[in-house]
Amino acid sequence: MTSGFDAFTGAAVTMREVSVTYRAGGGDNVVAVERADLNVEPGSIVALLGPSGCGKTSLLRAIAGLEEPSSGEVVIGGRTASACPDPASSTKRTWVQPEQRDVGMVFQDGALFPHLSVRQNIVFGLRATRKKFSKPEIAARVAELLELVDLADYGNRMPGTLSGGQQQRVALARSLAPQPKVLLLDEPFSALDTALRVQVRAEVARILRDIGVTTIFVTHDQDEAFVLGDKVAVMQNGRIEQFGTPDELYRSPRTPWVAGFVGEANFVVGTVTDEAAAEVAATPIGVISIDDHRTDPTESQVQVLVRPEQIALAAWSDADDRPVGEAATVAAVEYYGHDVRYELELDDGTTLAARTHSTELFARGDRVVATFQRRQRNSQSAAFSIGRPRPADDR
């Protein structure tokens, strides 16, 4: 990283009860974002994760100033960028124009000007701002940015001659040119093929962490959100369902829907008991310590989240010393090299997914014993009321 980027200062972003409403055909109002609260720390990277149509892009555009919220407040770097108070309140409406927010934005397709060279596209990013730069400053800044995104020799190339990944890096350089306090990325890698997407997102993550700019990005890809995000806001139907670190979301989801959206999830029925003063549930695959999210704490029957990697498998034996657990039949096998995913059918008709190391392989039709692994780090599992909604296949 060159010394010219030492002046990057990420700004905190705060959203308080922000709602975004659109006027639909027929005059009806459609709520895209509903009473969203979000606190983004300076210099951090936050992902807005959710299925298509959940409101994540609308939330991003509200931060950028491309959409005006119907209610709530957006604060960037301690300065109110927008405030739309309750009509009954005496507080005045506040609105800061997009170009005055010190925010950069990268769109899904990069949105480069095809008739301008790489260098000219980056220069445009400098000139489309309130800040004034001299010609020597512009030349130096463009050179620094090209080096930062590893395209130092590509300044005279036209966008049409670049790969998709290179185009996205040029778009990133253009957005970083005026040194914004906040960078917004809207599905920046979705147009790239799988292999290139993994490579480019690693390069972009390195750049963003090197310069320390506050970054908020939209994605529907759980892997992408977890790899890049210091924290992740999971959205559904216009609401932020949960906001936390990837580990918190994966191990301690607040709802069955979040549990299934951020990773593969099994739900087994358990009976709540009390074991050594710790709340646990007895399930077909063992006694599990639970993180209680019941809507009614008096309920004795719960659905317990079990991740596939929390299930240990052993070969079935008729001997008395066989492993304790639930008998199951291997219904399907998916071999990935580093691990294996099994689909299991328990004798009571329950189906479970299990992931284990590939050191011991089972074949389709094998009889096995499935057991919950209690010794894993943070072996508590989320427990929910029976009947609470589980995730649909929209991940």
VEXZA-269653 format. One record per residue (C-alpha): residue number from 1; residue in one letter; x, y, z. Coordinates in steps of 0.25 Angstrom, whole numbers, plus 5000, padded with zeros to 4 digits. Example, Ala and Ser with C-alpha at 12.3 -4.5 7.8 and 13.67 -1.06 7.14 Angstrom:
PT num residu    u    v    w
PT   1      A 5049 4982 5031
PT   2      S 5055 4996 5029
//
This chain:
PT num residu    u    v    w
PT   1      M 5000 5000 5000
PT   2      T 5005 5014 4997
PT   3      S 5006 5025 5006
PT   4      G 4996 5033 4999
PT   5      F 4985 5025 5006
PT   6      D 4989 5028 5020
PT   7      A 4978 5039 5020
PT   8      F 4967 5029 5019
PT   9      T 4958 5030 5031
PT  10      G 4946 5021 5032
PT  11      A 4933 5027 5037
PT  12      A 4923 5020 5046
PT  13      V 4909 5018 5040
PT  14      T 4897 5018 5049
PT  15      M 4882 5015 5044
PT  16      R 4871 5017 5054
PT  17      E 4857 5011 5051
PT  18      V 4859 5014 5036
PT  19      S 4847 5010 5027
PT  20      V 4847 5011 5012
PT  21      T 4834 5011 5005
PT  22      Y 4830 5010 4990
PT  23      R 4818 5014 4983
PT  24      A 4813 5002 4975
PT  25      G 4803 5001 4963
PT  26      G 4789 5004 4968
PT  27      G 4794 5014 4978
PT  28      D 4798 5003 4989
PT  29      N 4810 5005 4997
PT  30      V 4820 4994 4998
PT  31      V 4830 4994 5010
PT  32      A 4844 4990 5005
PT  33      V 4851 4993 5018
PT  34      E 4843 4993 5032
PT  35      R 4849 5000 5044
PT  36      A 4863 4996 5042
PT  37      D 4874 4998 5053
PT  38      L 4888 4997 5049
PT  39      N 4902 5001 5055
PT  40      V 4914 5000 5047
PT  41      E 4927 5003 5053
PT  42      P 4938 5011 5047
PT  43      G 4947 5003 5037
PT  44      S 4939 4991 5038
PT  45      I 4933 4982 5027
PT  46      V 4918 4979 5029
PT  47      A 4910 4970 5020
PT  48      L 4895 4971 5017
PT  49      L 4891 4957 5014
PT  50      G 4877 4952 5010
PT  51      P 4869 4946 4999
PT  52      S 4865 4954 4986
PT  53      G 4854 4965 4990
PT  54      C 4857 4965 5005
PT  55      G 4861 4980 5004
PT  56      K 4876 4980 5005
PT  57      T 4879 4988 4993
PT  58      S 4868 4998 4997
PT  59      L 4875 4999 5011
PT  60      L 4888 5002 5004
PT  61      R 4882 5012 4994
PT  62      A 4876 5019 5007
PT  63      I 4891 5021 5012
PT  64      A 4896 5026 4999
PT  65      G 4885 5036 4998
PT  66      L 4879 5029 4985
PT  67      E 4866 5026 4993
PT  68      E 4859 5035 5003
PT  69      P 4854 5027 5015
PT  70      S 4840 5029 5019
PT  71      S 4844 5029 5033
PT  72      G 4856 5028 5042
PT  73      E 4870 5034 5042
PT  74      V 4883 5031 5035
PT  75      V 4896 5037 5042
PT  76      I 4909 5036 5035
PT  77      G 4922 5040 5042
PT  78      G 4914 5047 5053
PT  79      R 4906 5055 5043
PT  80      T 4891 5053 5040
PT  81      A 4890 5050 5026
PT  82      S 4875 5048 5026
PT  83      A 4864 5049 5036
PT  84      C 4850 5047 5034
PT  85      P 4843 5049 5047
PT  86      D 4829 5045 5051
PT  87      P 4818 5055 5045
PT  88      A 4814 5058 5059
PT  89      S 4828 5062 5063
PT  90      S 4833 5076 5063
PT  91      T 4847 5072 5058
PT  92      K 4850 5077 5044
PT  93      R 4853 5068 5032
PT  94      T 4868 5066 5029
PT  95      W 4873 5063 5015
PT  96      V 4888 5063 5010
PT  97      Q 4890 5061 4995
PT  98      P 4897 5048 4991
PT  99      E 4909 5055 4986
PT 100      Q 4911 5062 4999
PT 101      R 4911 5049 5008
PT 102      D 4926 5045 5005
PT 103      V 4921 5031 5001
PT 104      G 4926 5023 4989
PT 105      M 4918 5012 4982
PT 106      V 4921 5000 4973
PT 107      F 4910 4994 4966
PT 108      Q 4908 4980 4961
PT 109      D 4913 4982 4947
PT 110      G 4923 4992 4951
PT 111      A 4917 5003 4942
PT 112      L 4930 5007 4935
PT 113      F 4929 5017 4924
PT 114      P 4933 5008 4911
PT 115      H 4938 5020 4903
PT 116      L 4948 5024 4914
PT 117      S 4961 5017 4917
PT 118      V 4964 5011 4931
PT 119      R 4971 5023 4935
PT 120      Q 4960 5033 4930
PT 121      N 4950 5025 4938
PT 122      I 4957 5027 4951
PT 123      V 4960 5041 4948
PT 124      F 4945 5043 4946
PT 125      G 4943 5038 4960
PT 126      L 4952 5049 4965
PT 127      R 4945 5060 4957
PT 128      A 4931 5055 4961
PT 129      T 4933 5060 4975
PT 130      R 4933 5073 4983
PT 131      K 4948 5072 4986
PT 132      K 4957 5079 4976
PT 133      F 4970 5073 4972
PT 134      S 4982 5079 4964
PT 135      K 4987 5071 4951
PT 136      P 4999 5066 4959
PT 137      E 4990 5061 4970
PT 138      I 4981 5054 4960
PT 139      A 4993 5047 4953
PT 140      A 4999 5043 4966
PT 141      R 4985 5038 4972
PT 142      V 4982 5030 4959
PT 143      A 4996 5023 4959
PT 144      E 4994 5020 4974
PT 145      L 4980 5014 4972
PT 146      L 4984 5006 4960
PT 147      E 4996 5000 4968
PT 148      L 4986 4997 4980
PT 149      V 4977 4989 4971
PT 150      D 4989 4982 4964
PT 151      L 4986 4988 4950
PT 152      A 4998 4998 4949
PT 153      D 5001 4994 4935
PT 154      Y 4986 4995 4930
PT 155      G 4984 5010 4931
PT 156      N 4982 5012 4916
PT 157      R 4974 5000 4913
PT 158      M 4959 5001 4910
PT 159      P 4949 4994 4919
PT 160      G 4944 4985 4908
PT 161      T 4958 4978 4907
PT 162      L 4958 4974 4922
PT 163      S 4953 4962 4929
PT 164      G 4941 4963 4938
PT 165      G 4949 4963 4951
PT 166      Q 4959 4974 4945
PT 167      Q 4946 4983 4942
PT 168      Q 4941 4981 4956
PT 169      R 4955 4985 4962
PT 170      V 4955 4998 4953
PT 171      A 4941 5001 4958
PT 172      L 4946 4999 4972
PT 173      A 4958 5009 4969
PT 174      R 4949 5019 4963
PT 175      S 4940 5019 4976
PT 176      L 4952 5020 4985
PT 177      A 4958 5031 4977
PT 178      P 4952 5043 4985
PT 179      Q 4955 5035 4998
PT 180      P 4941 5033 5003
PT 181      K 4938 5031 5018
PT 182      V 4928 5020 5014
PT 183      L 4929 5010 5002
PT 184      L 4916 5003 4998
PT 185      L 4916 4990 4989
PT 186      D 4904 4985 4983
PT 187      E 4905 4970 4979
PT 188      P 4919 4973 4974
PT 189      F 4923 4959 4970
PT 190      S 4910 4953 4965
PT 191      A 4913 4955 4951
PT 192      L 4926 4947 4952
PT 193      D 4928 4932 4950
PT 194      T 4930 4924 4962
PT 195      A 4946 4922 4962
PT 196      L 4948 4937 4958
PT 197      R 4938 4941 4969
PT 198      V 4946 4935 4980
PT 199      Q 4959 4941 4974
PT 200      V 4953 4955 4973
PT 201      R 4946 4955 4986
PT 202      A 4960 4951 4993
PT 203      E 4967 4963 4986
PT 204      V 4956 4973 4989
PT 205      A 4956 4968 5004
PT 206      R 4971 4971 5004
PT 207      I 4970 4985 4998
PT 208      L 4958 4989 5008
PT 209      R 4965 4984 5020
PT 210      D 4978 4990 5016
PT 211      I 4972 5004 5014
PT 212      G 4962 5003 5026
PT 213      V 4950 5009 5019
PT 214      T 4937 5006 5025
PT 215      T 4930 4996 5016
PT 216      I 4915 4992 5014
PT 217      F 4912 4981 5004
PT 218      V 4900 4974 4999
PT 219      T 4900 4959 4996
PT 220      H 4891 4947 4995
PT 221      D 4903 4938 4997
PT 222      Q 4905 4933 5011
PT 223      D 4919 4929 5008
PT 224      E 4923 4942 5003
PT 225      A 4916 4950 5015
PT 226      F 4924 4941 5025
PT 227      V 4937 4942 5017
PT 228      L 4937 4957 5016
PT 229      G 4928 4962 5027
PT 230      D 4933 4966 5041
PT 231      K 4918 4966 5044
PT 232      V 4906 4962 5036
PT 233      A 4892 4967 5036
PT 234      V 4882 4956 5032
PT 235      M 4870 4962 5025
PT 236      Q 4856 4956 5022
PT 237      N 4844 4963 5017
PT 238      G 4850 4977 5019
PT 239      R 4854 4974 5034
PT 240      I 4868 4971 5040
PT 241      E 4866 4958 5046
PT 242      Q 4879 4958 5053
PT 243      F 4892 4965 5053
PT 244      G 4905 4959 5058
PT 245      T 4918 4953 5055
PT 246      P 4918 4941 5046
PT 247      D 4921 4932 5057
PT 248      E 4910 4937 5065
PT 249      L 4900 4936 5054
PT 250      Y 4904 4921 5051
PT 251      R 4905 4916 5065
PT 252      S 4894 4925 5072
PT 253      P 4883 4928 5062
PT 254      R 4871 4935 5068
PT 255      T 4861 4928 5059
PT 256      P 4860 4915 5051
PT 257      W 4859 4924 5039
PT 258      V 4873 4930 5041
PT 259      A 4879 4917 5045
PT 260      G 4875 4911 5032
PT 261      F 4879 4923 5023
PT 262      V 4893 4924 5028
PT 263      G 4896 4909 5027
PT 264      E 4891 4895 5026
PT 265      A 4882 4892 5038
PT 266      N 4876 4880 5044
PT 267      F 4864 4881 5054
PT 268      V 4862 4870 5063
PT 269      V 4850 4869 5074
PT 270      G 4855 4869 5088
PT 271      T 4850 4869 5102
PT 272      V 4855 4880 5111
PT 273      T 4861 4874 5124
PT 274      D 4870 4880 5135
PT 275      E 4884 4873 5135
PT 276      A 4893 4878 5146
PT 277      A 4886 4892 5146
PT 278      A 4888 4894 5132
PT 279      E 4877 4894 5122
PT 280      V 4877 4882 5113
PT 281      A 4868 4875 5103
PT 282      A 4868 4860 5101
PT 283      T 4867 4857 5086
PT 284      P 4868 4844 5078
PT 285      I 4883 4846 5076
PT 286      G 4887 4850 5090
PT 287      V 4885 4860 5101
PT 288      I 4888 4874 5096
PT 289      S 4891 4887 5104
PT 290      I 4882 4897 5098
PT 291      D 4882 4912 5096
PT 292      D 4868 4915 5099
PT 293      H 4859 4923 5089
PT 294      R 4845 4917 5092
PT 295      T 4834 4927 5091
PT 296      D 4828 4920 5103
PT 297      P 4838 4916 5114
PT 298      T 4828 4906 5120
PT 299      E 4828 4897 5107
PT 300      S 4835 4884 5109
PT 301      Q 4836 4880 5094
PT 302      V 4845 4888 5086
PT 303      Q 4852 4887 5072
PT 304      V 4867 4887 5074
PT 305      L 4877 4892 5063
PT 306      V 4888 4882 5060
PT 307      R 4898 4886 5049
PT 308      P 4902 4874 5040
PT 309      E 4917 4875 5045
PT 310      Q 4912 4873 5060
PT 311      I 4907 4859 5056
PT 312      A 4917 4847 5058
PT 313      L 4915 4834 5051
PT 314      A 4920 4820 5055
PT 315      A 4918 4807 5048
PT 316      W 4905 4799 5054
PT 317      S 4908 4787 5062
PT 318      D 4899 4777 5069
PT 319      A 4909 4776 5080
PT 320      D 4905 4781 5094
PT 321      D 4917 4791 5094
PT 322      R 4912 4798 5081
PT 323      P 4913 4814 5082
PT 324      V 4901 4820 5088
PT 325      G 4892 4828 5078
PT 326      E 4881 4826 5068
PT 327      A 4881 4816 5057
PT 328      A 4881 4821 5043
PT 329      T 4883 4817 5029
PT 330      V 4892 4824 5019
PT 331      A 4882 4829 5008
PT 332      A 4892 4837 5000
PT 333      V 4907 4841 5000
PT 334      E 4914 4853 4994
PT 335      Y 4929 4853 4994
PT 336      Y 4936 4866 4995
PT 337      G 4950 4861 4997
PT 338      H 4953 4868 5010
PT 339      D 4940 4864 5016
PT 340      V 4927 4856 5013
PT 341      R 4913 4859 5014
PT 342      Y 4903 4848 5017
PT 343      E 4888 4848 5016
PT 344      L 4883 4839 5027
PT 345      E 4869 4833 5030
PT 346      L 4867 4829 5044
PT 347      D 4858 4818 5048
PT 348      D 4847 4827 5052
PT 349      G 4846 4833 5039
PT 350      T 4854 4846 5042
PT 351      T 4864 4850 5032
PT 352      L 4877 4857 5036
PT 353      A 4889 4862 5028
PT 354      A 4903 4859 5034
PT 355      R 4917 4864 5030
PT 356      T 4929 4857 5034
PT 357      H 4944 4856 5031
PT 358      S 4947 4847 5019
PT 359      T 4956 4837 5028
PT 360      E 4945 4827 5029
PT 361      L 4935 4826 5018
PT 362      F 4921 4820 5018
PT 363      A 4914 4815 5006
PT 364      R 4899 4817 5002
PT 365      G 4891 4806 5010
PT 366      D 4901 4805 5021
PT 367      R 4895 4804 5035
PT 368      V 4901 4814 5045
PT 369      V 4899 4820 5058
PT 370      A 4897 4836 5059
PT 371      T 4902 4843 5071
PT 372      F 4902 4858 5075
PT 373      Q 4917 4862 5078
PT 374      R 4916 4869 5091
PT 375      R 4931 4873 5092
PT 376      Q 4931 4883 5081
PT 377      R 4935 4897 5084
PT 378      N 4922 4904 5088
PT 379      S 4914 4892 5088
PT 380      Q 4901 4899 5092
PT 381      S 4890 4898 5081
PT 382      A 4879 4907 5079
PT 383      A 4865 4902 5083
PT 384      F 4852 4908 5078
PT 385      S 4837 4906 5080
PT 386      I 4831 4895 5072
PT 387      G 4824 4901 5060
PT 388      R 4833 4913 5058
PT 389      P 4835 4916 5043
PT 390      R 4847 4909 5037
PT 391      P 4855 4914 5025
PT 392      A 4849 4912 5011
PT 393      D 4858 4908 5000
PT 394      D 4862 4923 4996
PT 395      R 4876 4923 5001
//
